[in-house]
Amino acid sequence: MTDLHALLATANEAVSKAADIIRSRQPGMLTAKGDRDMASEVDYAVEKALRRFLAAATPQIGFLGEEEGRTAGNSDELLWVLDPVDGTVNFIHGLPIVAVSLGLVAGDHSILGVIDMPLMDRRYAAADGLGATLDGQSIRGSKCARLSDALVAIGDYAVGEAATQKNVQRLALTALLAANVQRIRMLGTAATDLAWVAEGILDASVMFTNKPWDTSAGVLIAREAGVQVLDIDGSQHTFNANGTVSVAKPLAAELLDLIHEASEYKQ
């Protein structure tokens, strides 16, 4: 039987190590990963440190990191999933909206997550059935009931191969949201979007992508805070989902209608 309390303590210790590295170092040399996409020296330093720590602390659990991929544990049942610096572009520009995201996945679903915003001193955590917290205090998502009152975050526009085609739907949704919600925000970090929906700062967030290192921790934190978390088509979100929608439950149907309308747009 998985001891979620013990694993949550391990995850918190790991993320504290990551936060210390981010607070104490400059981004350093950048490594290009694609068109306008890069990793900093700190991304690699954090991932290496947590990979070592978690391999020693929980050798039975595999590890998936954004920068250096997957390593197997002694069992195929559980997987740590890490984004060492979610918001690298923010980080290298000095924008303090940066997060460490560490999730624990069992099969196709997240069962534990810790997100730390080291430059803003905020720590979000949750485990399956144990609720969600900010700095140890319980949090719940927004109760916003009207889309016209909602503050909604959207994920970054696509870059790289086929970006123009991918951005047709993103831009269409931006236009539809602009006409229907109170305000739109693009924060540049998926983990922060999910954590802030969990906290109720944001009323919803929409991403046309689902990179597990970006979302595994935040999806669980949002769900434990009472937020609805869905795939882009409205089905339940899983590790292999195509997109990520987190939304206050009263807004879900109307927001999904706008997402569906945007998906009808073609280049």
N, C-alpha and C positions, 0 to 999 in steps of 0.2 A: 504493500500500500504506500502511495506517495505521501510523504510528510510535507505538506505545503508550507506549514509554519517554518520548518527548518530550511526549506529551499528558498523561501522568501527572505530569510535572514542572510543566506548565502548570496542571493541576488543583490540585496542591499549593500553588502560588503563589497561585492564586485563593482557595483556602480559607484560607490564612494571612491574606489581606487581610480576609476575612469574620470570622475569629476575633479579629483586632485590633479591629474595630469593636464586636463583642459585648462584649469584655472592657473596653472603654473608655467605654461609654455605658450610660445607664439606658434602660429600655424606651420612655419618653416617652409621647406621646399615643397612645391606642388607637383603631383604626378597626374598627367592627363589620362583620363579614362575614356574620353570621347569628346564630341563637340560641346564645348563650354561645360564640361563635366570633369571634375578633378577630385583627388584626395590629397589631404595635407599630411605632413609628417606626424601630426598629432592623431589623425585617423588611424594610421598604422600602429603608432605607439600604444594607443588605447586598446586596439584589437589584440595586439600581441600580449599585452599585460593581462587582459581578461581571459584570453584563450589559455594562458598558462595557469592562472589562478583557478579557473573553473575545471580544468583538466585534473588539477590536484585535488580540489575540493569535492568534485562530483565526477569521478572517472567513468561512471556508468552512463553519463549523459553526453550525447553528441553535441556538436557546436557548429553553428552556421554564422559566419561573419560577412558583412558586406564586402570587405576588401580582399579577404584571402580564402573565402569559400568555406567548404564543409569538411569537418573531420568527424569520424564515427566514434561513438562511445562503446562501452561494453554491452549496451542494449540498444535496440532500435526503437524503444518505446518513447523516449523523451529526447527533446532537442532544445538547447539554448539557441536563441536567435538574437544577434547583436547588430545594431547600428552604432558604431563607436562615436561618430559625430554626425548627428542628424541636423543638417543645416550647414554643411561645409562652406557653401558660398557666403552665408551670413557670417560665419566664423572668420573667414579670411578678409572680410570687409569691416570687421569690428562691430557687427550688429549682434547684440547679446542674445538673440532668440536662437539658441543652440541647445540640443538635447542629446543625452545618452539614452538609448532605448535597448533594454534587455528583456526579452520575453522567453517564456518556457512553453513549448508546444508539445502536446500529446496527440499523436496522429495528425488530425487535420484541424485541431482547435487549440487555441491558447488557454493555458490554465494558470498562468502567473505572469505578471509584468511589473517592471520598475522603470520609470522614466525620471531622469534627473536633468534639470536645467541649471548647470553649474554656474553660469554667469548671472543667474537671477535667484539663486538659492531656493529652488523649489524642487521637492521630491514627491513624485506620485507613485503609488504602489497599490497592487491588488493581487489577490489569489482567488481562485474559483470558489465561490460560496462564502468568502470572507469579507466582501465589501471592498470599496476603494477609499484610499486616503490621500491627503495632501499634507506632508510633514506630520504624519501620524494622526491627523484629524479627518474624520469621515467626510466624504463629499458626495453630492448628488448632482445629476445633470439638470439642465434648465427645464422649467415648466412652461416655457414660451408656447403659446397656443395659436399665434397668428404669424404667418410668414412675413407679413408687413412689419412686424416688430422684431424680426430675427436678424442677428448678426451671424453671417455665414462665411466660413473660410473655404477657399478653393485651392486645390493643389497646383503646383507649378505647371506652367505650360511646357509642352514637350520640346526637347532639343534633339539634335542628331538626326538619324535616319528616319525618313517619313514624318518628320515633325510637322510639316505644313498640313498634311492629311490628318494627323492625330489632333491637331489644334482646332480643326473645324468644329468638332463637337464641344471642345473646351470653351472656345470663344462664343459659340452659340449659347451655351449654358451661362456664361458670364453675362451676356446680354439679357437673357431671360431673368436671371437673378437680379440684375440691376433694376429691372422694371417691377420686381415683386417683393424684394426683401428690404429691410431698413438700410443695411450696408453690407458690402463684401470686403473680405480681407484675404490677402495672400501672404502667408507668414514664412514660407520657405522651409518648413519642417513638419512632416506628417505626424511625427510623435507629439509635437506641441499642439497641433490641431486636435488630435484625439484627446490629449490630456485636458485641454481647455474646454472641449465639449463635455468631458466628464466632470469638470469643475463647475460648469455652467457659465463660464465667461463667454464662450461661443454657444450658439443655439444649434449649429449644425456645421459639418464639414463634408466636402465632396472631393474625392480623388478618383480620376479615371484610371488609376493604376493601383496595384497591390504588390509592393515589394515587401516580403515578409519581415526583413530587418527593420523596415520603416513602421510596420503596423502591428506586429505580433504582440508587443507589450501594450500599446495604446488601445487596441481592440478590447482586450480583457479588462483594462482599467475602465474604459467607457461603459462596457456592459455591466460591470459590478457597481457602477454609479447610476444604473437605471436607464442608460441611454440605449436606443435601438441602433444596432450596427449591422449593415447590410452590404451585399455586393451591389454593384452598379445597376444590376437588373432587378433589384428588390428582393432577391433571395437572401437567405442567411449567409453572413460572411464566414468564410473559412480560410485556411492557410493558402489555398489555391484559387481564391476569388480573383476576379478580373479587375475589380475596383473596390473602393472603400467609402461607404457613406455612413457617417455617424450623425444621429439627429434626435432631438427631443421628440418623444413619441407622438405628441399632438401634431407635429409638423410633417411627419413621415410621408403620408399619402400625397400631400400637395407638393412636397419637394420631389418625390419620385416622379410625379407627373411632369414636372419641369425637366428632369433628367431624361425622361423618355422622349419628350419633345425635342430636346437638344440632340438626342441620338439619331433622330430622323434626318438631321442635316448631313449632306454629303458635299464633298469638295466639288 
